[in-house]
């Protein structure tokens, strides 16, 4: 199991477009990929509804937790998407 904290950089937070990008990236890996808010709410990064329900805003910190084959690569890949500024 791997985990690391990332900061949401997008000025409008995680709405449909960034959530779709997170889901697409997470789905490229066989391992379990979850995102956890500071309040302990944890969802699968491979589910659109869960990602949107987190209500992530700019500067929110989230922890990405991966477990299984390719967990290190998945952690970095999903983290990069979380810290991307979408235009």
N, C-alpha and C positions, 0 to 999 in steps of 0.2 A: 504494500500500500504506500502511495506517495500523496503528499499534500503540500500546497503552497497557497499563500494569500496574494491576491491581486486586487488592484484598484480599477474601478470602472472609469474610463476616461471620456467616453462619449457624452457630449453636453446634454443630450436628451435621454440619457440612460439606456436601459435595455428594453426597447420596444420590438415590434415584429421583425424588422430587418436585422438588427444585431442578434436577436434571439435565433433567427433562422441561420445566421452565420455560425453561431455557437453550436447549434444542433448539427449542422452539416459537418463541422470539424470534428465534433465528438463522435459522430456516427461512423467516422472513418476508422475508428479503433475498436477492437474486439473487447477491450477491458471495460469495466464499469467506470463511468465518469459522472461525478456528482458535484453540485455547486451548493455551498452552504453560506447563508447570510450570518452576520454577527449575532443575530437573535437565536441562532440554532436551527432555523428553517433550512431543510436540505431537500433538494430535488435532483432528479436525473437531468443531466445536460443533454440527454437524447430525447427529451419531451418538450414540445413547444409550450403547452399549457402551463406546465410547472415552471418553466423559465419566466414566462410572462407574469405568473402569480407572485414571483419574488418581488416584483415592483422595484427593480434596481435602478438607482439614480446615479448621476455623476458623483464621483468621489466615494461611493459606497465601497467597502472592502468586502470581498468574498473569498472563501477558501475553496479551491478546486481539489477534490479528492478522487484519486484514480486507484483502481485495483485490478490486476490481471495482466494479461499479455499486452505489452506496449504501453504500460502505465506511465513510464517516464516521458516518452514521446508525446503521449496524449496530454499529460499535464502541461507541458510547455506549449503545445499547439493550441489548446483551449485557452490557456493564459494569455497568449499573444492576441487572440481574438477579443478577449475581455478588455484588454488594454488598448485596443484599436479605436481611433476616433473615426466614426462613420460620417460621411458628408451627405 
